[in-house]
Amino acid sequence: MNARETAWRLFSSELNSASYEIKGADEKSPSYVVTRLGAVVNRVLVAGVITEKENVGTVEEPMWRGRIQDLASGNFFINVGRYQPEAAAAIADIEPPAFVAVVGKVRTYKTDDDRTFVSIRPERIIRISEEVRYQWILDAARSAWDRLNKMKKALSIGDLSEDALVKAGLTKKEAEGISLALAQYDSPNSSVYLKTIQNALRAILPDNNIDLGLPEDMSDVPDEIELDPASRGSDNNDIEDIILRLLEELDEGKGAPRDELERRAEAEGISSMELEEVSNALMDKGMVYEPNLRYLKRI
């Protein structure tokens, strides 16, 4: 059974400013990138507009590079090679500009002058609608806001040890990430991330010059971000039930074919990105696994 890492929803400003990587003990062990807000990231789910792509390999053995704009803060950079055949086939058929979502693993590259560049190695690339892209922006904004508040709480404690942060109410995973981030980067410039959140929300509102009343720095960040709950679309519990039912119906022994699962889910009103997100959640809960990238199977 494949162990799966959570696919984080991050804006490019947070991902691209990360420079600290925790290497796996061997080739098969996962590696992690630690962001300045304390996310310990192996996999991401990002969405935006693919604005360019280039085959830097050959026709026989393509090696694709691409740029995906996240609307809020900048660009994600992707690299797709022969070891990602499904993603390579997908990007070959996509003509920029197009709305896409990408699930993949994060990699870093250091230059000779010690600068760090972050890229994504996609496992899957799917076309999405503009509406689904907006949903991802809301999810990424909530996620960033939550990390800002957890970081604010940690800094107010004074004792930044993992034990102290857990006693203060953070989970072990959150405490570990924040301790690592503060040890490597010191306190984050919260205004950068608050500006990103504001830019993201403005971009999906009818009046993109609206003043959302967000504070200038983290010291004034409220504990919760208020977003319209109606914008979240279908209830995740309902979607999970539908997907679990479809997995059972489509499984003829080796799991449900992803292509057919996507087609049936779409007929139920579930978008490709919603399917990817909820499938990841079900895998995180230990209810579903991937026999391989083309199939999903209920446990």
C-alpha positions as CSV (number, residue, x, y, z in Angstrom):
1,M,0.0,0.0,0.0
2,N,1.4,3.4,-1.0
3,A,2.0,6.0,1.8
4,R,0.8,9.4,0.7
5,E,1.9,12.8,1.9
6,T,-0.7,15.6,2.3
7,A,-0.9,17.8,-0.8
8,W,-0.5,21.3,0.6
9,R,-2.3,24.3,-0.9
10,L,0.3,27.1,-1.1
11,F,0.7,30.3,-2.9
12,S,3.8,30.6,-5.0
13,S,5.2,33.5,-2.8
14,E,5.4,31.1,0.2
15,L,6.7,28.1,-1.8
16,N,9.3,30.0,-3.8
17,S,10.7,31.7,-0.7
18,A,11.5,28.4,0.9
19,S,15.2,27.4,1.0
20,Y,15.5,24.8,3.7
21,E,15.2,21.2,2.6
22,I,15.1,18.1,4.8
23,K,16.7,15.3,2.7
24,G,15.5,11.7,3.0
25,A,17.9,9.1,4.4
26,D,18.0,7.3,1.1
27,E,16.6,7.6,-2.5
28,K,13.2,6.1,-1.5
29,S,12.8,8.2,1.6
30,P,10.7,11.4,1.2
31,S,12.3,14.8,1.2
32,Y,10.6,17.9,2.6
33,V,10.8,21.7,2.0
34,V,10.1,23.8,5.0
35,T,8.4,27.2,4.3
36,R,8.8,30.4,6.3
37,L,5.3,29.9,7.8
38,G,6.1,26.4,9.0
39,A,4.6,24.1,6.3
40,V,6.7,20.9,6.0
41,V,6.0,20.1,2.4
42,N,6.6,17.0,0.3
43,R,3.6,17.3,-2.1
44,V,1.5,20.2,-3.3
45,L,-1.8,20.8,-5.1
46,V,-1.5,24.1,-7.0
47,A,-3.8,25.7,-9.6
48,G,-3.5,28.6,-12.0
49,V,-2.9,29.4,-15.6
50,I,-0.2,27.6,-17.5
51,T,1.4,30.5,-19.4
52,E,4.2,28.7,-21.1
53,K,5.8,25.3,-21.7
54,E,8.9,24.2,-23.4
55,N,10.3,20.8,-24.4
56,V,14.0,21.0,-23.4
57,G,14.5,17.3,-24.2
58,T,13.9,15.5,-27.6
59,V,10.8,14.3,-29.5
60,E,11.6,10.7,-28.5
61,E,12.3,11.6,-24.9
62,P,10.6,14.9,-24.0
63,M,11.5,16.9,-20.9
64,W,8.9,19.6,-20.3
65,R,9.4,22.8,-18.3
66,G,6.4,25.0,-17.6
67,R,5.3,28.1,-15.8
68,I,1.9,28.3,-13.9
69,Q,0.7,31.7,-12.7
70,D,-1.3,31.5,-9.4
71,L,-3.0,34.9,-9.9
72,A,-2.2,36.0,-6.3
73,S,1.6,36.2,-5.9
74,G,3.6,34.9,-8.8
75,N,4.5,31.7,-10.6
76,F,5.0,28.0,-10.0
77,F,7.7,26.2,-12.1
78,I,7.2,22.6,-13.1
79,N,9.5,20.0,-14.6
80,V,8.0,16.9,-16.3
81,G,10.1,14.0,-17.6
82,R,9.9,10.3,-18.5
83,Y,9.4,9.2,-15.0
84,Q,6.0,11.1,-14.9
85,P,4.4,9.6,-18.0
86,E,0.8,10.6,-17.2
87,A,1.8,14.2,-16.5
88,A,4.0,14.3,-19.6
89,A,1.2,13.1,-21.8
90,A,-1.1,15.7,-20.3
91,I,1.2,18.7,-20.7
92,A,2.0,17.7,-24.3
93,D,-1.7,18.1,-25.1
94,I,-2.2,21.4,-23.3
95,E,-1.7,24.7,-25.2
96,P,-1.1,27.7,-23.1
97,P,-2.8,29.7,-21.8
98,A,-5.1,27.3,-20.0
99,F,-6.5,26.7,-16.5
100,V,-4.8,23.7,-14.9
101,A,-4.3,22.0,-11.5
102,V,-1.1,20.2,-10.7
103,V,-0.5,17.6,-8.0
104,G,3.2,16.9,-7.5
105,K,6.3,16.7,-5.4
106,V,8.4,19.7,-4.5
107,R,12.1,19.8,-5.4
108,T,14.8,22.4,-4.7
109,Y,17.9,23.3,-6.7
110,K,20.9,25.3,-5.4
111,T,23.0,27.5,-7.7
112,D,26.7,28.0,-7.4
113,D,26.1,31.3,-5.6
114,D,23.9,29.4,-3.1
115,R,20.6,30.7,-4.3
116,T,17.7,28.2,-4.0
117,F,15.0,27.6,-6.6
118,V,11.9,25.6,-6.0
119,S,10.1,23.6,-8.6
120,I,7.3,21.0,-8.8
121,R,7.6,17.5,-10.3
122,P,4.0,16.8,-11.3
123,E,2.3,13.5,-10.7
124,R,-0.8,14.7,-12.5
125,I,-1.8,17.7,-14.5
126,I,-5.5,18.3,-15.2
127,R,-7.5,21.0,-17.0
128,I,-9.9,22.9,-14.7
129,S,-12.5,25.7,-15.0
130,E,-12.0,29.2,-13.9
131,E,-14.5,28.5,-11.1
132,V,-12.5,25.6,-9.8
133,R,-9.4,27.8,-9.9
134,Y,-11.2,30.4,-7.7
135,Q,-12.0,27.6,-5.2
136,W,-8.4,26.7,-5.0
137,I,-7.5,30.4,-4.3
138,L,-10.0,30.4,-1.4
139,D,-8.5,27.2,0.0
140,A,-4.9,28.5,-0.3
141,A,-5.9,31.8,1.4
142,R,-7.5,29.9,4.3
143,S,-4.4,27.7,4.6
144,A,-2.0,30.7,4.6
145,W,-4.2,32.6,7.1
146,D,-4.2,29.6,9.4
147,R,-0.4,29.3,9.3
148,L,0.0,33.0,10.0
149,N,-2.1,32.7,13.1
150,K,-0.2,29.6,14.3
151,M,3.0,31.4,13.8
152,K,1.7,34.5,15.7
153,K,0.7,32.2,18.5
154,A,4.1,30.5,18.6
155,L,5.9,33.8,18.7
156,S,3.8,35.1,21.6
157,I,4.7,32.1,23.7
158,G,8.4,32.8,23.8
159,D,9.5,29.2,24.3
160,L,9.8,27.9,20.7
161,S,10.5,24.3,21.6
162,E,8.2,21.7,20.1
163,D,7.0,20.5,23.6
164,A,6.1,24.1,24.6
165,L,4.2,24.7,21.3
166,V,2.3,21.4,21.7
167,K,1.3,22.4,25.3
168,A,0.1,25.7,23.9
169,G,-2.4,23.8,21.6
170,L,-0.6,23.3,18.4
171,T,-0.4,19.8,16.9
172,K,2.9,17.9,16.9
173,K,3.2,18.5,13.1
174,E,2.5,22.2,13.4
175,A,4.9,22.6,16.3
176,E,7.7,20.8,14.4
177,G,7.2,22.9,11.3
178,I,7.2,26.2,13.1
179,S,10.2,25.3,15.2
180,L,12.1,24.3,12.1
181,A,11.0,27.5,10.2
182,L,12.0,29.9,13.0
183,A,15.4,28.1,13.5
184,Q,16.2,28.4,9.8
185,Y,14.6,31.7,8.8
186,D,13.8,33.7,12.0
187,S,10.5,35.5,12.2
188,P,8.7,35.8,8.8
189,N,7.8,39.1,7.2
190,S,4.0,38.7,7.7
191,S,3.2,41.7,5.5
192,V,4.3,39.7,2.4
193,Y,1.8,36.9,3.1
194,L,-1.0,39.3,4.2
195,K,-0.6,41.1,0.9
196,T,-0.7,37.8,-1.0
197,I,-4.0,36.9,0.7
198,Q,-5.5,40.3,0.0
199,N,-4.4,40.1,-3.7
200,A,-5.9,36.6,-4.0
201,L,-9.3,37.6,-2.6
202,R,-9.4,40.8,-4.6
203,A,-8.8,38.9,-7.7
204,I,-12.0,36.8,-7.3
205,L,-14.3,39.6,-6.2
206,P,-16.3,41.7,-8.6
207,D,-14.6,44.9,-7.4
208,N,-10.9,44.1,-7.3
209,N,-10.0,47.4,-5.6
210,I,-12.1,46.7,-2.6
211,D,-10.4,47.3,0.8
212,L,-10.7,44.0,2.8
213,G,-9.5,45.6,6.0
214,L,-6.6,43.2,6.5
215,P,-3.9,44.4,8.9
216,E,-0.4,45.5,7.9
217,D,1.4,42.9,9.9
218,M,1.0,39.8,11.9
219,S,0.6,41.5,15.3
220,D,-2.9,42.6,14.4
221,V,-4.0,39.4,12.6
222,P,-7.4,38.2,14.0
223,D,-7.8,34.6,14.9
224,E,-10.1,33.7,12.0
225,I,-10.5,34.7,8.4
226,E,-14.1,35.3,7.4
227,L,-14.9,34.0,3.9
228,D,-18.4,33.3,2.5
229,P,-19.1,29.6,3.4
230,A,-21.4,29.4,0.4
231,S,-18.4,29.7,-1.8
232,R,-17.0,26.4,-0.7
233,G,-19.5,24.6,-3.0
234,S,-20.6,21.0,-2.2
235,D,-20.1,19.6,1.3
236,N,-17.0,17.5,1.5
237,N,-18.7,14.7,3.5
238,D,-21.3,14.3,0.7
239,I,-18.6,14.3,-2.0
240,E,-16.6,11.7,0.0
241,D,-19.7,9.4,0.1
242,I,-20.2,9.8,-3.6
243,I,-16.6,9.0,-4.4
244,L,-16.5,6.0,-2.2
245,R,-19.6,4.7,-3.8
246,L,-18.1,5.2,-7.3
247,L,-14.9,3.5,-6.3
248,E,-16.9,0.4,-5.3
249,E,-19.0,0.5,-8.5
250,L,-16.0,0.9,-10.8
251,D,-13.6,-1.6,-9.1
252,E,-13.3,-4.8,-11.1
253,G,-10.4,-6.1,-9.0
254,K,-7.4,-3.8,-9.4
255,G,-9.2,-0.6,-8.5
256,A,-11.2,2.1,-10.2
257,P,-9.7,3.6,-13.4
258,R,-9.1,7.3,-12.8
259,D,-10.3,8.3,-16.2
260,E,-13.7,6.6,-15.7
261,L,-13.8,7.9,-12.1
262,E,-13.4,11.4,-13.3
263,R,-16.1,11.0,-16.0
264,R,-18.6,9.5,-13.4
265,A,-17.7,12.2,-10.8
266,E,-18.3,15.0,-13.3
267,A,-21.7,13.5,-14.0
268,E,-22.4,13.9,-10.3
269,G,-21.4,17.5,-10.4
270,I,-17.9,17.0,-8.9
271,S,-15.1,18.8,-10.7
272,S,-11.7,17.3,-11.5
273,M,-9.9,19.3,-8.8
274,E,-12.6,18.5,-6.2
275,L,-12.1,14.9,-7.0
276,E,-8.4,15.2,-6.6
277,E,-8.7,17.1,-3.3
278,V,-11.2,14.7,-1.7
279,S,-9.3,11.6,-3.0
280,N,-6.2,13.0,-1.2
281,A,-8.3,13.5,1.9
282,L,-9.6,9.9,1.8
283,M,-6.0,8.6,1.3
284,D,-4.9,10.7,4.3
285,K,-7.7,9.0,6.3
286,G,-6.5,5.6,5.2
287,M,-9.7,4.8,3.4
288,V,-8.3,4.8,-0.2
289,Y,-5.0,4.0,-1.8
290,E,-3.4,4.0,-5.2
291,P,-2.3,0.6,-6.6
292,N,-0.7,2.9,-9.2
293,L,-1.2,6.4,-10.6
294,R,-4.0,5.2,-13.0
295,Y,-6.2,3.6,-10.4
296,L,-7.7,4.3,-7.0
297,K,-8.9,1.5,-4.7
298,R,-11.1,1.6,-1.6
299,I,-9.6,-0.1,1.5
